[in-house]
Amino acid sequence: TQLLEQSPQFLSIQEGENLTVYCNSSSVFSSLQWYRQEPGEGPVLLVTVVTGGEVKKLKRLTFQFGDARKDSSLHITAAQPGDTGLYLCAGRPSGSARQLTFGSGTQLTVLP
Amino acid sequence: SQTIHQWPATLVQPVGSPLSLECTVEGTSNPNLYWYRQAAGRGLQLLFYSVGIGQISSEVPQNLSASRPQDRQFILSSKKLLLSDSGFYLCAWSAHRDGELFFGEGSRLTVL
């Protein structure tokens, strides 16, 4: 079973629409990271959230860390074709010696 | 500035042949180094990580091995490839355990 579950797995929307991607776990995380990956390239970090309830904004992207630090969401406003990509959340359970664990990913396609 | 490079970018190998993927980091010292494998459009599975020269930790049992002969060099190897070894392999580095991961360009391996 995946430590971090992302939903939806696939999302195809029209340019200008809003969307939300979810990253859920039964474990508590000390921090969560969100990455975006384009085809044939490595993922690139978008944001790190560390405090329960924290909200961070990056232009049209809004990231939220759940109060209990078990989940996170990524909301995109007025999506554009350039937002197309694979969105990955990643985190390490609190108090764990484990390395960073990645979610299963959400493949977003924004159609012009 | 720091850079990370991995090669080759694409590799097609017959079953039973050996494998060597190389990764080098420049502009930093004593990085944490990682090898991930990614199935098409999905999350990343950590294969190996290293916190120093000659120190390799394996996350999952498999047909692959890793070595770190120099501070900024990380090599992924196999003596005999299996069909199931096909995938997209990503090398990454971080300055510390909880830090941002910086990924290489990826190596796509097809085993026939």
Backbone of each chain as ProteinMPNN parsed JSONL, in Angstrom:
{"seq_chain_A": "TQLLEQSPQFLSIQEGENLTVYCNSSSVFSSLQWYRQEPGEGPVLLVTVVTGGEVKKLKRLTFQFGDARKDSSLHITAAQPGDTGLYLCAGRPSGSARQLTFGSGTQLTVLP", "coords_chain_A": {"N_chain_A": [[0.844, -1.198, 0.0], [0.348, 2.295, -0.642], [2.078, 4.876, 1.038], [1.528, 7.527, 0.763], [-1.296, 8.707, -0.723], [-2.473, 9.872, -3.744], [-4.966, 11.873, -5.33], [-7.054, 13.183, -7.943], [-5.936, 10.4, -10.027], [-5.63, 10.893, -12.71], [-6.276, 13.86, -14.557], [-8.048, 15.874, -16.692], [-8.589, 18.931, -18.041], [-10.192, 21.986, -19.208], [-8.588, 24.943, -20.383], [-8.475, 27.668, -18.146], [-10.174, 26.668, -16.222], [-10.645, 25.701, -12.746], [-8.886, 23.628, -10.367], [-8.326, 20.943, -8.012], [-5.907, 19.03, -6.356], [-5.269, 16.191, -4.389], [-3.478, 14.932, -1.536], [-3.084, 12.332, 0.526], [-2.747, 10.681, 3.714], [-2.409, 8.218, 6.327], [-0.535, 8.669, 8.116], [1.401, 10.951, 10.152], [3.15, 13.777, 9.066], [6.288, 15.451, 9.141], [6.873, 17.381, 7.313], [5.776, 18.346, 4.039], [6.362, 18.029, 0.599], [5.813, 19.405, -2.653], [6.119, 18.494, -6.003], [6.619, 19.142, -9.516], [6.595, 17.468, -12.575], [7.744, 17.258, -15.861], [7.329, 15.613, -19.047], [9.917, 13.251, -19.669], [11.764, 14.504, -18.055], [13.338, 15.347, -14.874], [11.636, 15.616, -11.669], [10.665, 18.833, -10.318], [10.977, 20.908, -7.532], [8.149, 22.528, -6.13], [7.048, 23.588, -3.767], [7.473, 23.589, -0.171], [5.751, 22.571, 2.667], [5.418, 23.009, 6.145], [4.112, 23.455, 8.568], [1.22, 22.584, 10.423], [-1.902, 23.324, 8.955], [-0.85, 25.282, 7.41], [-0.729, 27.567, 4.677], [0.389, 28.11, 1.457], [1.165, 30.242, -1.26], [1.784, 30.28, -4.72], [1.897, 32.118, -7.215], [-0.673, 31.244, -9.27], [-1.082, 28.931, -7.924], [-2.089, 27.263, -5.003], [-1.15, 25.934, -1.986], [-1.89, 23.718, 0.632], [-1.411, 22.561, 3.918], [-2.643, 20.017, 5.912], [-4.373, 20.412, 9.068], [-3.749, 18.408, 10.895], [-1.454, 17.487, 9.85], [-1.494, 15.322, 8.11], [-2.301, 15.354, 5.556], [-2.46, 17.021, 2.358], [-3.155, 19.627, 0.0], [-3.347, 20.793, -3.375], [-4.247, 23.538, -5.124], [-5.185, 24.857, -8.186], [-5.764, 27.803, -9.84], [-7.586, 29.042, -12.572], [-6.421, 27.385, -14.71], [-3.699, 26.82, -16.977], [-2.357, 25.792, -20.192], [0.387, 25.465, -19.803], [0.54, 24.478, -17.259], [0.328, 21.824, -17.405], [1.368, 18.562, -16.51], [3.016, 16.123, -14.385], [2.095, 15.906, -11.114], [3.513, 15.601, -7.989], [3.399, 14.614, -4.632], [5.412, 14.542, -1.676], [6.881, 13.172, 1.246], [8.067, 12.703, 4.634], [7.383, 10.516, 7.24], [6.759, 11.721, 10.552], [9.253, 11.414, 13.031], [10.368, 9.236, 11.87], [12.922, 7.145, 10.485], [12.951, 6.765, 7.89], [13.517, 7.416, 4.4], [12.597, 10.099, 2.138], [9.293, 9.771, 0.915], [7.398, 9.259, -1.987], [4.25, 10.249, -3.385], [1.692, 8.702, -5.465], [1.226, 10.238, -7.655], [-0.338, 12.741, -9.765], [-1.551, 13.099, -12.912], [-1.841, 15.834, -14.799], [-3.613, 17.378, -17.38], [-3.997, 20.193, -19.278], [-6.135, 21.539, -21.476], [-6.027, 23.581, -24.382]], "CA_chain_A": [[0.0, 0.0, 0.0], [1.071, 3.557, -0.736], [2.046, 5.687, 2.236], [0.881, 8.758, 0.337], [-2.239, 8.468, -1.808], [-2.861, 11.096, -4.444], [-6.16, 11.783, -6.146], [-7.245, 12.011, -8.796], [-4.731, 9.908, -10.694], [-5.585, 11.625, -13.979], [-7.192, 14.994, -14.609], [-7.976, 16.593, -17.951], [-9.519, 20.054, -17.932], [-10.037, 23.06, -20.178], [-7.899, 26.16, -19.952], [-9.324, 28.606, -17.413], [-10.877, 25.994, -15.126], [-9.931, 25.508, -11.488], [-8.779, 22.223, -9.991], [-7.649, 20.632, -6.76], [-5.265, 17.721, -6.26], [-5.176, 15.83, -2.977], [-2.421, 14.023, -1.104], [-3.595, 11.882, 1.812], [-2.034, 9.6, 4.401], [-2.813, 7.951, 7.705], [0.633, 9.014, 8.936], [1.7, 12.356, 10.375], [4.395, 14.154, 8.402], [6.95, 16.655, 9.625], [6.746, 18.344, 6.224], [5.389, 17.766, 2.76], [6.842, 18.75, -0.565], [5.121, 19.193, -3.912], [6.976, 18.59, -7.174], [6.0, 18.994, -10.829], [7.49, 16.798, -13.509], [7.347, 17.276, -17.268], [7.762, 14.364, -19.704], [11.323, 13.093, -19.987], [12.61, 15.3, -17.177], [13.207, 15.059, -13.455], [10.717, 16.498, -10.943], [11.192, 20.089, -9.8], [10.244, 21.3, -6.331], [7.296, 23.71, -6.168], [6.886, 24.179, -2.441], [7.535, 22.748, 1.025], [4.916, 23.042, 3.771], [5.957, 22.397, 7.356], [3.28, 23.701, 9.75], [-0.178, 22.205, 10.259], [-2.774, 24.434, 8.587], [-0.114, 26.273, 6.603], [-1.138, 27.811, 3.295], [1.401, 28.837, 0.67], [0.703, 30.568, -2.61], [2.814, 30.447, -5.738], [1.116, 32.641, -8.34], [-2.031, 30.681, -9.321], [-1.085, 27.675, -7.181], [-2.24, 27.393, -3.566], [-0.833, 24.685, -1.307], [-2.33, 23.705, 2.022], [-1.027, 21.417, 4.746], [-3.739, 19.768, 6.83], [-4.139, 20.765, 10.468], [-3.137, 17.272, 11.566], [-0.247, 17.174, 9.072], [-1.618, 14.008, 7.471], [-2.755, 15.501, 4.19], [-2.146, 18.291, 1.722], [-3.862, 19.839, -1.259], [-2.81, 21.761, -4.332], [-5.337, 24.128, -5.888], [-4.743, 25.716, -9.281], [-6.808, 28.701, -10.329], [-7.476, 29.44, -13.989], [-5.335, 26.567, -15.246], [-3.184, 27.122, -18.309], [-1.668, 24.631, -20.786], [1.719, 25.339, -19.209], [0.443, 23.773, -15.977], [0.309, 20.393, -17.69], [2.508, 17.828, -15.977], [2.769, 15.16, -13.314], [2.264, 16.543, -9.819], [3.885, 14.598, -6.998], [3.652, 15.033, -3.256], [6.455, 13.72, -1.055], [7.071, 13.504, 2.648], [8.675, 11.711, 5.525], [6.615, 10.466, 8.491], [7.411, 12.263, 11.745], [9.928, 10.463, 13.899], [10.794, 8.058, 11.116], [14.246, 7.199, 9.883], [12.785, 6.481, 6.471], [13.782, 8.49, 3.452], [11.431, 10.749, 1.543], [8.388, 8.894, 0.175], [6.604, 9.977, -2.977], [2.908, 9.791, -3.712], [1.517, 8.0, -6.746], [1.216, 11.224, -8.731], [-1.543, 13.159, -10.489], [-1.214, 13.567, -14.253], [-2.75, 16.916, -15.183], [-3.559, 17.878, -18.751], [-4.819, 21.383, -19.473], [-6.364, 21.671, -22.915], [-6.224, 24.991, -24.789]], "C_chain_A": [[0.877, 1.245, 0.0], [0.96, 4.305, 0.581], [1.329, 6.997, 1.966], [0.0, 8.456, -0.872], [-2.615, 9.793, -2.44], [-4.12, 10.837, -5.256], [-6.48, 13.144, -6.743], [-5.924, 11.568, -9.423], [-4.524, 10.638, -12.019], [-6.623, 12.74, -13.935], [-6.968, 15.735, -15.919], [-9.033, 17.692, -17.922], [-9.253, 21.063, -19.041], [-9.293, 24.238, -19.553], [-8.895, 27.095, -19.267], [-10.08, 27.988, -16.255], [-9.989, 25.934, -13.885], [-9.866, 24.024, -11.161], [-8.083, 22.092, -8.647], [-7.134, 19.207, -6.8], [-5.023, 17.44, -4.788], [-4.07, 14.816, -2.724], [-2.767, 13.611, 0.32], [-2.782, 10.734, 2.393], [-2.651, 9.38, 5.774], [-1.677, 8.302, 8.669], [0.757, 10.521, 9.078], [3.069, 12.659, 9.773], [4.98, 15.426, 9.024], [6.91, 17.758, 8.572], [6.309, 17.602, 4.97], [5.926, 18.652, 1.648], [5.947, 18.427, -1.754], [6.102, 19.437, -5.051], [6.104, 18.55, -8.433], [7.04, 18.415, -11.777], [6.916, 16.863, -14.911], [7.934, 16.049, -17.952], [9.249, 14.362, -20.015], [12.268, 13.895, -19.125], [12.45, 14.855, -15.731], [12.227, 16.011, -12.8], [11.433, 17.752, -10.441], [10.328, 20.523, -8.625], [9.427, 22.571, -6.557], [7.258, 24.39, -4.806], [7.114, 23.128, -1.358], [6.64, 23.368, 2.086], [5.322, 22.276, 5.029], [5.044, 22.527, 8.578], [1.843, 23.287, 9.475], [-1.06, 23.405, 9.989], [-2.12, 25.465, 7.69], [-0.669, 26.349, 5.191], [-0.033, 28.608, 2.609], [0.871, 29.064, -0.734], [1.902, 30.812, -3.51], [2.069, 30.814, -7.011], [-0.287, 32.042, -8.307], [-2.155, 29.366, -8.56], [-1.175, 27.945, -5.693], [-2.063, 26.02, -2.928], [-1.288, 24.792, 0.141], [-1.883, 22.428, 2.7], [-2.138, 21.223, 5.772], [-3.366, 20.076, 8.276], [-3.399, 19.65, 11.212], [-1.861, 16.803, 10.887], [-0.281, 15.758, 8.501], [-1.989, 14.139, 5.994], [-2.4, 16.888, 3.665], [-2.945, 18.404, 0.434], [-3.146, 20.902, -2.072], [-3.985, 22.246, -5.164], [-4.745, 25.044, -6.955], [-5.94, 26.516, -9.784], [-6.534, 29.066, -11.782], [-6.321, 28.715, -14.668], [-4.976, 26.961, -16.678], [-2.477, 25.894, -18.869], [-0.276, 24.412, -20.217], [1.717, 24.661, -17.854], [0.446, 22.259, -16.175], [1.561, 19.72, -17.165], [2.059, 16.825, -14.936], [3.082, 15.847, -11.989], [2.454, 15.46, -8.755], [4.012, 15.233, -5.624], [4.674, 14.066, -2.664], [6.63, 14.15, 0.388], [7.733, 12.368, 3.405], [7.892, 11.699, 6.822], [7.419, 10.992, 9.668], [8.037, 11.158, 12.571], [10.424, 9.225, 13.195], [12.195, 8.254, 10.567], [14.176, 6.96, 8.377], [13.146, 7.694, 5.635], [12.465, 9.039, 2.905], [10.618, 9.76, 0.719], [7.54, 9.728, -0.761], [5.213, 9.369, -3.108], [2.869, 9.203, -5.106], [1.406, 8.956, -7.931], [-0.161, 11.511, -9.299], [-1.106, 13.729, -11.83], [-2.267, 14.58, -14.679], [-2.517, 17.302, -16.629], [-4.516, 19.054, -18.868], [-4.916, 21.634, -20.974], [-6.626, 23.121, -23.292], [-7.615, 25.207, -25.376]], "O_chain_A": [[1.978, 1.26, 0.551], [-0.115, 4.368, 1.176], [0.614, 7.516, 2.823], [0.485, 8.009, -1.912], [-3.027, 10.726, -1.751], [-4.324, 9.749, -5.795], [-6.206, 14.166, -6.114], [-4.922, 12.28, -9.354], [-3.398, 10.957, -12.4], [-7.699, 12.588, -13.357], [-5.857, 16.168, -16.223], [-10.226, 17.414, -17.794], [-8.23, 21.005, -19.723], [-9.371, 24.479, -18.348], [-10.013, 27.288, -19.746], [-10.578, 28.708, -15.39], [-8.77, 26.092, -13.954], [-10.7, 23.247, -11.628], [-7.361, 22.984, -8.202], [-7.837, 18.291, -7.226], [-4.625, 18.325, -4.031], [-3.765, 13.968, -3.564], [-2.747, 14.443, 1.227], [-2.208, 9.925, 1.664], [-3.332, 10.254, 6.31], [-1.843, 8.239, 9.888], [0.278, 11.277, 8.233], [4.022, 11.898, 9.947], [4.25, 16.35, 9.383], [6.914, 18.941, 8.911], [6.458, 16.385, 4.865], [5.936, 19.877, 1.762], [5.396, 17.332, -1.856], [6.819, 20.438, -5.073], [5.002, 18.002, -8.423], [8.203, 18.82, -11.779], [5.743, 16.559, -15.126], [8.934, 15.501, -17.486], [9.784, 15.332, -20.551], [13.461, 13.967, -19.423], [11.546, 14.086, -15.402], [12.0, 17.107, -13.313], [12.635, 17.737, -10.175], [9.099, 20.51, -8.707], [9.927, 23.558, -7.098], [7.414, 25.606, -4.7], [6.966, 21.93, -1.6], [6.754, 24.559, 2.375], [5.542, 21.065, 4.993], [5.199, 21.768, 9.534], [1.3, 23.599, 8.415], [-0.986, 24.402, 10.707], [-2.768, 26.419, 7.258], [-1.03, 25.338, 4.589], [0.418, 29.638, 3.11], [0.218, 28.2, -1.319], [2.883, 31.45, -3.128], [1.662, 29.946, -7.783], [-1.033, 32.324, -7.369], [-3.222, 28.752, -8.555], [-0.423, 28.765, -5.166], [-2.747, 25.063, -3.291], [-1.099, 25.819, 0.792], [-1.967, 21.344, 2.123], [-2.534, 22.181, 6.435], [-2.198, 20.01, 8.658], [-2.535, 19.915, 12.048], [-1.255, 15.82, 11.314], [0.744, 15.081, 8.414], [-1.991, 13.148, 5.264], [-2.084, 17.8, 4.429], [-3.357, 17.4, -0.146], [-2.451, 21.771, -1.546], [-4.646, 21.452, -5.833], [-3.91, 25.899, -6.661], [-6.989, 25.959, -10.108], [-5.401, 29.357, -12.165], [-5.37, 29.338, -15.14], [-5.826, 27.373, -17.467], [-2.039, 25.036, -18.102], [0.19, 23.275, -20.156], [2.778, 24.301, -17.344], [0.555, 21.504, -15.208], [2.671, 20.222, -17.339], [0.869, 16.698, -14.646], [4.201, 16.312, -11.772], [1.656, 14.529, -8.643], [4.659, 16.269, -5.469], [4.784, 12.918, -3.096], [6.541, 15.333, 0.715], [7.927, 11.262, 2.903], [7.739, 12.743, 7.456], [8.619, 10.74, 9.77], [7.437, 10.105, 12.787], [10.854, 8.268, 13.839], [12.603, 9.365, 10.231], [15.192, 6.954, 7.683], [13.091, 8.834, 6.095], [11.383, 8.516, 3.175], [11.172, 9.002, -0.077], [7.023, 10.777, -0.377], [5.019, 8.162, -2.967], [3.864, 9.199, -5.832], [1.483, 8.528, -9.083], [-1.036, 10.645, -9.315], [-0.38, 14.721, -11.883], [-3.429, 14.236, -14.893], [-1.384, 17.526, -17.056], [-5.707, 18.924, -18.587], [-3.92, 21.902, -21.646], [-7.367, 23.817, -22.598], [-7.953, 26.324, -25.769]]}, "seq_chain_B": "SQTIHQWPATLVQPVGSPLSLECTVEGTSNPNLYWYRQAAGRGLQLLFYSVGIGQISSEVPQNLSASRPQDRQFILSSKKLLLSDSGFYLCAWSAHRDGELFFGEGSRLTVL", "coords_chain_B": {"N_chain_B": [[26.997, 27.54, -8.951], [24.967, 24.657, -8.274], [24.956, 21.582, -10.079], [23.539, 18.703, -11.634], [24.139, 15.737, -13.334], [23.224, 12.992, -15.359], [23.81, 9.955, -17.093], [23.671, 7.218, -19.522], [21.142, 9.033, -21.446], [19.242, 7.564, -22.748], [18.758, 4.08, -23.101], [18.965, 0.922, -24.546], [18.836, -2.387, -23.886], [19.687, -5.88, -24.059], [18.086, -8.655, -22.405], [19.816, -10.025, -19.652], [22.184, -8.724, -20.08], [24.811, -6.46, -18.852], [24.532, -3.467, -16.782], [25.199, -0.004, -16.457], [24.643, 2.985, -15.025], [25.434, 6.371, -14.729], [25.969, 9.107, -12.487], [26.667, 12.427, -11.719], [27.462, 15.107, -9.516], [27.923, 18.576, -9.29], [29.45, 21.464, -7.804], [28.863, 21.299, -5.12], [29.533, 19.793, -1.921], [29.84, 16.628, -0.24], [27.145, 15.649, -0.705], [23.832, 14.226, -0.124], [22.928, 11.39, -1.911], [20.804, 9.877, -4.362], [19.069, 7.165, -5.955], [16.278, 6.719, -7.958], [13.467, 4.909, -9.277], [11.013, 5.128, -11.793], [7.813, 4.252, -12.772], [5.831, 4.525, -15.758], [4.348, 7.667, -15.79], [3.864, 7.668, -13.062], [4.442, 7.564, -9.445], [7.616, 7.949, -7.653], [9.953, 5.435, -6.894], [12.13, 4.775, -4.342], [15.336, 3.512, -4.743], [18.105, 3.311, -3.961], [20.15, 5.02, -1.537], [22.679, 7.363, -0.485], [24.808, 8.589, 2.0], [27.406, 9.229, 2.105], [30.791, 8.684, 0.856], [31.186, 5.402, -0.275], [29.119, 4.55, 1.338], [26.181, 2.956, 1.177], [22.732, 2.545, 1.063], [20.074, 0.324, 0.716], [16.77, 0.342, -0.4], [14.872, -1.425, -1.377], [14.764, -4.915, -2.111], [16.426, -6.22, -4.944], [17.485, -6.588, -8.385], [19.526, -4.88, -8.786], [22.428, -2.79, -8.084], [24.293, -0.318, -6.238], [26.897, 2.142, -6.222], [29.287, 4.358, -4.721], [31.888, 5.739, -5.607], [33.281, 8.121, -5.476], [32.977, 11.36, -3.885], [31.023, 12.878, -5.238], [29.886, 11.245, -7.098], [27.709, 8.806, -8.296], [26.709, 5.568, -8.945], [24.679, 3.337, -10.712], [24.119, -0.078, -11.073], [23.946, -3.257, -12.764], [24.455, -6.758, -13.011], [23.195, -8.603, -14.59], [20.608, -7.878, -16.571], [17.043, -7.799, -16.167], [13.797, -8.205, -17.691], [11.976, -6.788, -16.186], [13.436, -4.709, -15.209], [13.238, -2.552, -16.812], [12.537, 0.92, -17.238], [12.239, 4.326, -16.014], [14.924, 5.963, -14.801], [16.022, 7.914, -12.153], [18.413, 10.111, -10.886], [19.259, 11.856, -7.925], [20.075, 14.615, -5.739], [20.567, 15.944, -2.428], [21.074, 18.542, -0.021], [20.832, 18.011, 2.65], [19.162, 15.661, 4.825], [16.399, 16.278, 5.047], [16.033, 18.065, 3.086], [15.397, 19.862, -0.029], [15.032, 17.961, -2.979], [17.102, 17.632, -5.786], [16.893, 16.834, -9.069], [18.341, 14.759, -11.644], [18.418, 14.538, -15.261], [17.292, 12.171, -15.956], [17.242, 8.699, -16.983], [16.252, 6.617, -19.486], [15.569, 3.302, -19.553], [15.298, 0.481, -21.522], [14.657, -2.855, -21.547], [15.063, -5.612, -23.547]], "CA_chain_B": [[25.727, 26.877, -8.728], [25.068, 23.202, -8.307], [24.344, 20.904, -11.215], [23.545, 17.245, -11.569], [24.03, 15.146, -14.667], [23.223, 11.546, -15.399], [23.89, 9.421, -18.45], [23.113, 7.827, -20.727], [19.752, 9.467, -21.371], [18.428, 6.459, -23.253], [19.539, 2.852, -23.195], [18.217, -0.282, -24.905], [19.738, -3.475, -23.569], [19.061, -7.211, -24.047], [18.018, -9.374, -21.127], [21.051, -10.712, -19.307], [23.362, -7.878, -20.266], [25.082, -5.621, -17.684], [24.058, -2.086, -16.816], [25.877, 1.003, -15.652], [24.155, 4.362, -15.158], [26.283, 7.234, -13.924], [25.414, 10.376, -12.045], [27.646, 13.267, -11.03], [26.987, 16.38, -8.987], [28.972, 19.594, -9.231], [29.125, 22.698, -7.094], [28.538, 21.065, -3.726], [30.338, 18.703, -1.375], [29.165, 15.719, 0.673], [25.684, 15.619, -0.873], [23.105, 12.968, -0.063], [22.651, 10.989, -3.297], [19.665, 8.953, -4.451], [18.593, 6.597, -7.217], [14.861, 6.394, -7.976], [12.894, 4.365, -10.505], [9.66, 5.628, -11.98], [6.977, 3.655, -13.809], [5.263, 5.566, -16.623], [3.327, 8.543, -15.228], [3.578, 7.319, -11.669], [5.349, 8.09, -8.432], [9.002, 7.509, -7.647], [10.322, 4.416, -5.917], [13.531, 4.916, -3.956], [16.108, 2.28, -4.866], [19.304, 3.405, -3.123], [20.606, 6.345, -1.153], [24.027, 7.365, 0.067], [25.114, 9.794, 2.763], [28.837, 9.491, 2.025], [31.557, 7.767, 0.012], [31.167, 4.007, 0.134], [27.966, 4.251, 2.188], [25.024, 2.724, 0.334], [21.584, 1.901, 1.703], [19.118, -0.17, -0.266], [15.404, 0.412, 0.1], [14.093, -2.593, -1.804], [15.6, -5.975, -2.699], [16.284, -6.179, -6.396], [18.554, -7.051, -9.248], [20.411, -3.758, -9.027], [23.323, -2.385, -7.007], [24.77, 1.053, -6.382], [28.208, 2.418, -5.635], [29.664, 5.771, -4.637], [33.348, 5.695, -5.529], [33.769, 9.461, -5.147], [31.994, 12.142, -3.132], [29.938, 13.426, -6.054], [29.599, 10.291, -8.16], [26.816, 7.733, -7.859], [26.58, 4.67, -10.077], [23.685, 2.265, -10.598], [24.638, -1.175, -11.885], [23.387, -4.604, -12.713], [25.286, -7.725, -13.72], [22.347, -9.251, -15.597], [19.324, -7.184, -16.585], [15.784, -8.503, -16.343], [12.775, -7.409, -18.374], [11.319, -5.929, -15.192], [14.294, -3.575, -14.872], [12.899, -1.431, -17.69], [11.908, 2.038, -16.541], [12.875, 5.645, -16.042], [15.745, 6.037, -13.6], [16.353, 9.291, -11.809], [19.383, 10.372, -9.84], [18.95, 13.109, -7.243], [20.908, 14.952, -4.587], [20.061, 16.937, -1.485], [22.115, 19.048, 0.875], [20.642, 17.309, 3.915], [18.141, 14.605, 4.767], [15.055, 16.823, 4.894], [16.082, 19.161, 2.14], [14.865, 19.742, -1.376], [15.717, 17.054, -3.888], [17.398, 18.135, -7.119], [16.936, 15.645, -9.903], [18.974, 14.752, -12.945], [17.517, 14.542, -16.421], [16.673, 10.859, -16.096], [17.745, 7.722, -17.96], [15.198, 5.666, -19.829], [16.133, 1.986, -19.848], [14.405, -0.537, -22.092], [15.277, -4.172, -21.605], [14.319, -6.399, -24.541]], "C_chain_B": [[25.913, 25.366, -8.877], [24.39, 22.635, -9.536], [24.441, 19.4, -10.995], [23.34, 16.709, -12.978], [24.014, 13.633, -14.545], [23.227, 11.102, -16.863], [24.062, 7.917, -18.411], [21.656, 8.221, -20.549], [18.814, 8.35, -21.8], [19.31, 5.244, -23.449], [18.601, 1.701, -23.535], [19.176, -1.451, -24.77], [19.007, -4.82, -23.644], [19.045, -7.778, -22.638], [19.344, -10.103, -20.892], [22.305, -9.889, -19.476], [23.593, -7.025, -19.021], [24.58, -4.193, -17.897], [24.964, -1.206, -15.981], [25.307, 2.371, -15.995], [24.982, 5.229, -14.22], [25.631, 8.566, -13.633], [26.525, 11.158, -11.35], [27.006, 14.59, -10.634], [28.156, 17.337, -8.935], [28.493, 20.788, -8.424], [28.718, 22.516, -5.657], [29.432, 19.938, -3.225], [29.511, 17.921, -0.359], [27.634, 15.739, 0.524], [25.124, 14.254, -0.472], [22.72, 12.633, -1.502], [21.615, 9.872, -3.326], [19.526, 8.41, -5.876], [17.126, 6.217, -7.036], [14.526, 5.704, -9.297], [11.443, 4.81, -10.562], [8.965, 4.853, -13.084], [6.269, 4.793, -14.542], [4.156, 6.345, -15.92], [2.986, 8.289, -13.782], [4.618, 7.895, -10.722], [6.73, 7.463, -8.512], [9.245, 6.487, -6.545], [11.805, 4.571, -5.612], [14.221, 3.563, -4.016], [17.296, 2.273, -3.899], [19.506, 4.857, -2.692], [21.955, 6.225, -0.464], [24.282, 8.681, 0.785], [26.607, 10.117, 2.741], [29.524, 8.447, 1.161], [31.516, 6.354, 0.586], [29.998, 3.597, 1.002], [26.719, 4.159, 1.318], [23.946, 2.03, 1.159], [20.585, 1.527, 0.62], [17.724, -0.176, 0.345], [14.592, -0.832, -0.238], [15.041, -3.641, -2.374], [15.368, -6.034, -4.206], [17.54, -6.68, -7.072], [19.619, -5.994, -9.459], [21.333, -3.523, -7.836], [23.769, -0.957, -7.265], [26.129, 1.182, -5.725], [28.461, 3.919, -5.66], [31.185, 5.811, -4.47], [33.993, 7.039, -5.186], [32.628, 10.251, -4.507], [30.787, 12.532, -3.963], [29.603, 12.529, -7.241], [28.788, 9.133, -7.607], [26.516, 6.872, -9.073], [25.549, 3.596, -9.765], [24.079, 1.159, -11.556], [23.766, -2.414, -11.777], [24.32, -5.529, -13.472], [24.495, -8.389, -14.838], [20.959, -8.633, -15.547], [18.159, -8.151, -16.794], [14.814, -7.597, -17.094], [12.159, -6.384, -17.423], [12.186, -4.749, -14.759], [14.029, -2.367, -15.779], [12.212, -0.329, -16.889], [12.691, 3.309, -16.72], [13.605, 5.805, -14.726], [16.195, 7.474, -13.378], [17.37, 9.319, -10.678], [19.021, 11.714, -9.203], [19.952, 13.353, -6.122], [20.161, 15.931, -3.687], [21.195, 17.33, -0.56], [22.028, 18.379, 2.252], [19.382, 16.471, 3.827], [16.739, 15.155, 4.497], [14.974, 17.923, 3.842], [15.42, 18.848, 0.813], [15.708, 18.751, -2.168], [15.903, 17.742, -5.239], [17.671, 16.925, -8.011], [17.759, 15.856, -11.171], [17.926, 14.637, -14.038], [16.824, 13.198, -16.636], [17.319, 10.006, -17.171], [16.652, 6.703, -18.231], [15.839, 4.366, -20.286], [15.042, 1.071, -20.381], [15.179, -1.837, -22.193], [14.432, -5.056, -22.518], [14.639, -7.891, -24.416]], "O_chain_B": [[26.857, 24.879, -9.5], [23.365, 23.151, -9.982], [25.306, 18.907, -10.271], [22.471, 17.175, -13.715], [24.721, 13.065, -13.713], [22.712, 11.793, -17.742], [24.535, 7.371, -17.415], [21.008, 7.785, -19.598], [17.713, 8.216, -21.265], [20.451, 5.348, -23.899], [17.566, 1.525, -22.892], [20.201, -1.507, -25.45], [17.821, -4.888, -23.321], [19.872, -7.43, -21.796], [19.911, -10.709, -21.8], [23.384, -10.311, -19.06], [22.681, -6.871, -18.209], [24.256, -3.776, -19.009], [25.438, -1.615, -14.921], [25.467, 2.858, -17.114], [25.205, 4.873, -13.063], [24.845, 9.083, -14.427], [27.235, 10.622, -10.499], [26.132, 15.114, -11.324], [29.265, 16.945, -8.571], [27.3, 21.084, -8.365], [28.27, 23.469, -5.019], [30.022, 19.211, -4.023], [28.615, 18.461, 0.29], [26.915, 15.836, 1.519], [25.841, 13.254, -0.477], [22.238, 13.499, -2.231], [21.561, 9.031, -2.428], [19.822, 9.094, -6.856], [16.765, 5.499, -6.103], [15.211, 5.893, -10.302], [10.743, 4.867, -9.552], [9.46, 4.795, -14.21], [6.126, 5.892, -14.006], [3.15, 5.77, -15.504], [1.907, 8.667, -13.327], [5.538, 8.605, -11.127], [6.984, 6.571, -9.323], [8.798, 6.657, -5.41], [12.64, 4.506, -6.514], [13.759, 2.589, -3.421], [17.464, 1.337, -3.118], [19.094, 5.791, -3.38], [22.329, 5.176, 0.059], [24.009, 9.755, 0.249], [27.036, 11.137, 3.28], [28.915, 7.448, 0.778], [31.776, 6.139, 1.77], [29.881, 2.429, 1.37], [26.254, 5.166, 0.784], [24.213, 1.054, 1.861], [20.293, 2.319, -0.276], [17.526, -0.642, 1.468], [13.723, -1.241, 0.533], [16.014, -3.298, -3.045], [14.237, -5.91, -4.674], [18.5, -7.123, -6.44], [20.538, -6.206, -10.251], [21.067, -3.986, -6.727], [23.637, -0.447, -8.378], [26.47, 0.442, -4.802], [27.928, 4.647, -6.497], [31.702, 5.903, -3.357], [35.11, 7.088, -4.672], [31.465, 9.857, -4.581], [29.659, 12.524, -3.471], [29.099, 12.996, -8.262], [29.135, 8.55, -6.58], [26.113, 7.386, -10.117], [25.553, 3.016, -8.679], [24.347, 1.422, -12.729], [22.978, -2.586, -10.848], [24.914, -5.126, -14.472], [25.04, -8.701, -15.897], [20.218, -8.842, -14.587], [18.27, -9.162, -17.487], [14.986, -6.379, -17.13], [11.86, -5.257, -17.815], [11.722, -3.881, -14.021], [14.547, -1.279, -15.528], [11.418, -0.596, -15.987], [13.668, 3.369, -17.467], [12.99, 5.786, -13.659], [16.678, 8.148, -14.288], [17.214, 8.649, -9.658], [18.527, 12.609, -9.888], [20.591, 12.427, -5.623], [19.255, 16.642, -4.121], [22.141, 16.573, -0.34], [23.041, 18.207, 2.929], [18.627, 16.568, 2.859], [15.97, 14.526, 3.77], [13.965, 18.618, 3.729], [14.951, 17.737, 0.567], [16.932, 18.711, -2.044], [14.976, 18.357, -5.767], [18.555, 16.113, -7.739], [17.86, 16.965, -11.696], [16.722, 14.637, -13.781], [15.875, 13.105, -17.414], [17.873, 10.519, -18.143], [16.187, 6.014, -17.323], [16.561, 4.333, -21.282], [13.992, 0.91, -19.76], [16.223, -1.909, -22.843], [13.234, -5.228, -22.293], [14.103, -8.703, -25.171]]}, "name": "protein", "num_of_chains": 2, "seq": "TQLLEQSPQFLSIQEGENLTVYCNSSSVFSSLQWYRQEPGEGPVLLVTVVTGGEVKKLKRLTFQFGDARKDSSLHITAAQPGDTGLYLCAGRPSGSARQLTFGSGTQLTVLPSQTIHQWPATLVQPVGSPLSLECTVEGTSNPNLYWYRQAAGRGLQLLFYSVGIGQISSEVPQNLSASRPQDRQFILSSKKLLLSDSGFYLCAWSAHRDGELFFGEGSRLTVL"}
